[in-house]
Each structure stands twice: as structure tokens, then as C-alpha cells.
Amino acid sequence: MKKLFKLVSISLLSFLVLFSFANASSGTFKLSHDLGFGKDTNLDAITKGRLFQVVIMTQNRLVRKNLEGVTSPELATDWSGNADATEWTFNLRKGIKFHDGSDFDAEDVKYSLMRVKDPDIGSPAKKSMSSVTDIEIVDSHTVKMKLNTSFADFPLLLTDYRLRMIPSGSGDTIGQTGIGTGPFIVEKFDAEGTTILKANPDYWEGAPKIAEVHVIAIPDGEARVQALLTGQIDMNRYVKFNQKKIFDGNPQFNVSVIPTGNWRGMVMRTDTAPFDNPKVRKAVRLAVDRQELVDLVMDGAATVSCDTPVAPSDQYRLDMKCPQNISKAKNLLREAGYPNGIEMVIHVSTKEPTWPTIGEVLQQQFAKAGIKAEVKMTPSKSYWKETWMKKAVSMTRWNERPADSILHEAYHSGAKWNESFYKSSSFDKNLADARGQLDFNKRKAAYQNAQKTLWEEAGTMIPYHVSRLVVTSSRVKNLDEVEFFSIRWHTLSVD
């Protein structure tokens, strides 16, 4: 009997070992980043230089959007507002630990979010958090956020991909350590080389399927495509649509087209002549054939936008028609004092692979309205520091944000990253009215009025919201076909 029991025990132990091995994290997933902020690249989610490809895998938010785009719990389990939506109480998930072994609790929430408001940090997300005046720690796993206005959509604001939870007091080191509660742990951070992440075996949603993630710096867009073709990386989310034929039908790759709220555009500084005249800015935007840009640059895989940054799927999106109107563009230029048209230099780079092509198409379209445009290539590595928000006309790109966040962050008169230097008291008032309006229809009207103002006056030409062409190696499995910040990274696997 003892011998039989011993054999059964050995067999059971062998089964458990084999089961554990079969379900352990395994394989390496490789992706790239464009070294957009050079030496300033870091792992602090709230800074301009955040390396978001790493941040989204190592740090969690309180609230996220699920695969259907619905606001859902992450480190907060539930929340509720008071009668006038000026206070919001969030209950926190218990038993969660940071990568350094410390417990996640209410102090960490208060520290992480109030830090965004620190003027010394100068966070791009500061404007979005401007309504928060204080965060009260009710108990170890409950916080009450106090606002300076009614804000019915406040939980939605917290889905911002930068609002990650970090250990209290870790601000001086987080840029290098990346410590969070996420599915992967930073083993080595090398912004200009390869950053290595290891699976977090104690991740609260379950251990990741993959053992390692390598995030490789490849500044040039074409070089990233070659890296995918040669197996240096396993995923490229920035493949141009005119390169889709390279991968279609090739069993070595998986190809997906994913609609997003991300956009590409051209920025005119509204504090610089001739673009300080709203009639000139409107003329430039009327000279654009947006559908032609969608067809030529995106092979039809994009949604036309009439200069609104609000995502097509957003509940506050204003749907407008904005066909090219050359005669009206010329009339506006004459009224502005430019009967013979204007000259401009469009600064582009391969930081975003489609920018040069957009510039070339715009050059031809503008010519019809008497606008002479030169397309000038600038270095990719220094683009954000030396070109964007520096030159009179440059290219831009933004990731999807909730309507309130993007309208505040990119256009509010007091926003740090108001890239066109646009200032409008009526626009600012519409945003303030929207935040304080508890009635959904009235709130929607205020946000849409703000978008109408942008169509008339904005310094940003937004021709479309992109559909993302995502190409992965065929060895990649279980990659959610959703926008980048909603992907469940712990479920992804590689052969």
C-alpha cells in the first residue's frame, strides 16, 4: 500500500510539474519605439518623454476602457459621484502589490494623481486634471476626489493612458525604474537601445503568457518595416497602407486593420504671420481635399475629420461635411490681404512614416488656391524638440483621448501643449460649460459648439482619424484587435 501511495504521489507531482511548465510564461515578444524624445525618453507616464510602449505594460490605471470601449474597472473596483458630481468616491482593489513588493493603497492613488498637477513637473496631462482640487484618503482602499466644478464624465477622464499608478514617493526614480502593478517588470531600461521587461508572475489578472518583452529603439519608420521583415521585431503598428501588399498573403505575418481615434495633422502657429489671421487659417484648411488624402495616404483606411480631434467613436463627436472649396479659400485670402496667395514651409520627418506623403499631397492641393508650399524634411531624432511647436508650420500626431481631455490639452488657452498657440475665450467657455453640465444633451451641445469653433478658427488641420495597419509575426497569438491602450498584454503569447 505504501509503495502504491508513493507511486501515486510521484505521478501526481510529475503531473503538477508538467502542468506548471506548460502554463508558465514563455517566449520573447519584440516591438519597437521611435525614440521620439531622445535622451529625455523615460518611464514616467506623466512626462512628455514617456516611453508609452513600456509604461502601458508595467503600470495600471484606476479606470480603463474594455474591449468594447466602455469605461471599466482596473485598479478601482467601482466608483460613485455625489448629487452634483463635484465629488467622486473610488473603491480600490485589495491585495495588489507593486513590483518592488510594496502594497498598493489609497496613498499611492493620491500621490500618483496629485503629482500630475505639480507645476515643476510640467506634465502634458496637467490640464486634464485641473478640475481636481484634492484627493481625500477615506481609508486604506477608498479615495474621494474633490473637484472645482460638476463633472459628470470624470471617471472617463481617468482612462487617459498616462494616468498610471506608481508607489507613493517614487517620483524621483520612476523615470528609470518604471515600477508599477502591471503584467511586466522592467529588468533593464535602455532608451536608445533595447529595454527588457520580464513577466510579473504575481500579476493580479494572471501571469503573462510571454516571459520577456524587448522594446527596441528604431527612430526611422522605414527601418521599422525592415526590422519586422527580418524578424528583429514581432509587431509594427505604424506600417503605411501602401506597404500592405508586402505582407498580405504572406503566411509569416498577421495583418489587421483597426479603426482608432488617433490622428495626423498639420499645425499652423496662430501667433505667427500670416497664420495669426483666422481667415488665412480657414483658407488653408478649405484648400484641402481630405478624401483624396485618405485615399492616397491611407489607401482609404481612415475616417475624414473636419479639423476636430474628437474620435469618430466618441459620444461627443461632431459630424460635419468639409469638402474642398478652392474659390472660397481664394476669397478668404483676398479678404485677409493676400490677393496673390501666401507662401509656407511645411516641416515633415519620417518620425511618422506618413508625414512626408501628406506634405507632398498638401503641396499639390494648396497650389490650386494660390498657396505655395515647400515641403522640408527635418531630422527625426530631434523633431519634437526642434521642429514641433517651434516652426510656423509643422506636422503633428496625437493618440486618442476622451473629448474633454483632447479639447483641453491641445486647444485650451492655458494648455501647455497647445501646439498651435490658439486662444479663444468663447472656446474655453464652452469647455467649462460642458464640464459643469449634468444634463447629457446640454453637455454634448457644449462640446460640439467647441468643435464648431475649431472648424472656423483652429490652427490645426486634421484631415482624418487613422485606421491602424497592424502587422505582426505569425508567431504572435491572442493580440486583441483594439486600440493600443486597451490591449490585454498579459493574454498575448508567442510560439
Secondary structure in CASP SS format (residue, H / E / C, confidence):
PFRMAT SS
TARGET T0000
AUTHOR 0000-0000-0000
METHOD secondary structure of the structure
MODEL  1
M C 1.00
K H 1.00
K H 1.00
L H 1.00
F H 1.00
K H 1.00
L H 1.00
V H 1.00
S H 1.00
I H 1.00
S H 1.00
L H 1.00
L H 1.00
S H 1.00
F H 1.00
L H 1.00
V H 1.00
L H 1.00
F H 1.00
S H 1.00
F H 1.00
A H 1.00
N H 1.00
A C 1.00
S C 1.00
S C 1.00
G C 1.00
T E 1.00
F E 1.00
K E 1.00
L E 1.00
S E 1.00
H E 1.00
D C 1.00
L C 1.00
G C 1.00
F C 1.00
G H 1.00
K H 1.00
D H 1.00
T C 1.00
N E 1.00
L C 1.00
D C 1.00
A C 1.00
I C 1.00
T C 1.00
K C 1.00
G C 1.00
R E 1.00
L C 1.00
F H 1.00
Q H 1.00
V H 1.00
V H 1.00
I H 1.00
M H 1.00
T H 1.00
Q C 1.00
N C 1.00
R C 1.00
L C 1.00
V E 1.00
R E 1.00
K E 1.00
N C 1.00
L C 1.00
E C 1.00
G C 1.00
V C 1.00
T E 1.00
S E 1.00
P E 1.00
E C 1.00
L C 1.00
A E 1.00
T E 1.00
D E 1.00
W E 1.00
S E 1.00
G E 1.00
N C 1.00
A C 1.00
D C 1.00
A C 1.00
T C 1.00
E E 1.00
W E 1.00
T E 1.00
F E 1.00
N E 1.00
L E 1.00
R C 1.00
K C 1.00
G C 1.00
I C 1.00
K E 1.00
F C 1.00
H C 1.00
D C 1.00
G C 1.00
S C 1.00
D E 1.00
F C 1.00
D C 1.00
A H 1.00
E H 1.00
D H 1.00
V H 1.00
K H 1.00
Y H 1.00
S H 1.00
L H 1.00
M H 1.00
R H 1.00
V H 1.00
K H 1.00
D C 1.00
P C 1.00
D C 1.00
I C 1.00
G C 1.00
S C 1.00
P C 1.00
A C 1.00
K C 1.00
K H 1.00
S H 1.00
M H 1.00
S C 1.00
S C 1.00
V E 1.00
T E 1.00
D E 1.00
I E 1.00
E E 1.00
I E 1.00
V E 1.00
D E 1.00
S C 1.00
H C 1.00
T E 1.00
V E 1.00
K E 1.00
M E 1.00
K E 1.00
L E 1.00
N C 1.00
T C 1.00
S C 1.00
F C 1.00
A C 1.00
D C 1.00
F H 1.00
P H 1.00
L H 1.00
L H 1.00
L C 1.00
T C 1.00
D C 1.00
Y C 1.00
R C 1.00
L C 1.00
R C 1.00
M C 1.00
I C 1.00
P C 1.00
S C 1.00
G C 1.00
S C 1.00
G C 1.00
D C 1.00
T C 1.00
I H 1.00
G H 1.00
Q H 1.00
T H 1.00
G C 1.00
I C 1.00
G C 1.00
T C 1.00
G C 1.00
P C 1.00
F E 1.00
I E 1.00
V E 1.00
E E 1.00
K E 1.00
F C 1.00
D C 1.00
A C 1.00
E C 1.00
G C 1.00
T E 1.00
T E 1.00
I E 1.00
L E 1.00
K E 1.00
A E 1.00
N C 1.00
P C 1.00
D C 1.00
Y C 1.00
W C 1.00
E C 1.00
G C 1.00
A C 1.00
P C 1.00
K C 1.00
I C 1.00
A C 1.00
E E 1.00
V E 1.00
H E 1.00
V E 1.00
I E 1.00
A E 1.00
I C 1.00
P C 1.00
D C 1.00
G H 1.00
E H 1.00
A H 1.00
R H 1.00
V H 1.00
Q H 1.00
A H 1.00
L H 1.00
L H 1.00
T C 1.00
G C 1.00
Q C 1.00
I C 1.00
D C 1.00
M E 1.00
N E 1.00
R C 1.00
Y C 1.00
V C 1.00
K C 1.00
F H 1.00
N H 1.00
Q H 1.00
K H 1.00
K H 1.00
I H 1.00
F H 1.00
D C 1.00
G C 1.00
N C 1.00
P C 1.00
Q C 1.00
F E 1.00
N E 1.00
V E 1.00
S E 1.00
V E 1.00
I E 1.00
P E 1.00
T E 1.00
G E 1.00
N E 1.00
W E 1.00
R E 1.00
G E 1.00
M E 1.00
V E 1.00
M E 1.00
R C 1.00
T C 1.00
D C 1.00
T C 1.00
A C 1.00
P C 1.00
F C 1.00
D C 1.00
N C 1.00
P H 1.00
K H 1.00
V H 1.00
R H 1.00
K H 1.00
A H 1.00
V H 1.00
R H 1.00
L H 1.00
A C 1.00
V C 1.00
D C 1.00
R H 1.00
Q H 1.00
E H 1.00
L H 1.00
V H 1.00
D H 1.00
L H 1.00
V H 1.00
M H 1.00
D C 1.00
G C 1.00
A C 1.00
A E 1.00
T E 1.00
V E 1.00
S C 1.00
C C 1.00
D C 1.00
T C 1.00
P C 1.00
V C 1.00
A C 1.00
P C 1.00
S C 1.00
D C 1.00
Q C 1.00
Y C 1.00
R C 1.00
L C 1.00
D C 1.00
M C 1.00
K C 1.00
C C 1.00
P C 1.00
Q C 1.00
N C 1.00
I H 1.00
S H 1.00
K H 1.00
A H 1.00
K H 1.00
N H 1.00
L H 1.00
L H 1.00
R H 1.00
E H 1.00
A C 1.00
G C 1.00
Y C 1.00
P C 1.00
N C 1.00
G C 1.00
I E 1.00
E E 1.00
M E 1.00
V E 1.00
I E 1.00
H E 1.00
V E 1.00
S C 1.00
T C 1.00
K C 1.00
E C 1.00
P C 1.00
T C 1.00
W H 1.00
P H 1.00
T H 1.00
I H 1.00
G H 1.00
E H 1.00
V H 1.00
L H 1.00
Q H 1.00
Q H 1.00
Q H 1.00
F H 1.00
A H 1.00
K C 1.00
A C 1.00
G C 1.00
I E 1.00
K E 1.00
A E 1.00
E E 1.00
V E 1.00
K E 1.00
M E 1.00
T C 1.00
P C 1.00
S C 1.00
K C 1.00
S C 1.00
Y H 1.00
W H 1.00
K H 1.00
E H 1.00
T C 1.00
W C 1.00
M C 1.00
K C 1.00
K C 1.00
A C 1.00
V E 1.00
S E 1.00
M E 1.00
T E 1.00
R E 1.00
W E 1.00
N C 1.00
E C 1.00
R C 1.00
P C 1.00
A H 1.00
D H 1.00
S H 1.00
I H 1.00
L H 1.00
H H 1.00
E H 1.00
A H 1.00
Y H 1.00
H C 1.00
S C 1.00
G C 1.00
A C 1.00
K C 1.00
W C 1.00
N C 1.00
E C 1.00
S C 1.00
F C 1.00
Y C 1.00
K C 1.00
S C 1.00
S H 1.00
S H 1.00
F H 1.00
D H 1.00
K H 1.00
N H 1.00
L H 1.00
A H 1.00
D H 1.00
A H 1.00
R H 1.00
G H 1.00
Q C 1.00
L C 1.00
D C 1.00
F H 1.00
N H 1.00
K H 1.00
R H 1.00
K H 1.00
A H 1.00
A H 1.00
Y H 1.00
Q H 1.00
N H 1.00
A H 1.00
Q H 1.00
K H 1.00
T H 1.00
L H 1.00
W H 1.00
E H 1.00
E H 1.00
A C 1.00
G C 1.00
T E 1.00
M E 1.00
I E 1.00
P E 1.00
Y E 1.00
H E 1.00
V E 1.00
S E 1.00
R E 1.00
L E 1.00
V E 1.00
V E 1.00
T E 1.00
S E 1.00
S C 1.00
R C 1.00
V E 1.00
K E 1.00
N C 1.00
L C 1.00
D C 1.00
E C 1.00
V C 1.00
E C 1.00
F H 1.00
F H 1.00
S H 1.00
I C 1.00
R C 1.00
W H 1.00
H H 1.00
T H 1.00
L C 1.00
S E 1.00
V E 1.00
D C 1.00
END
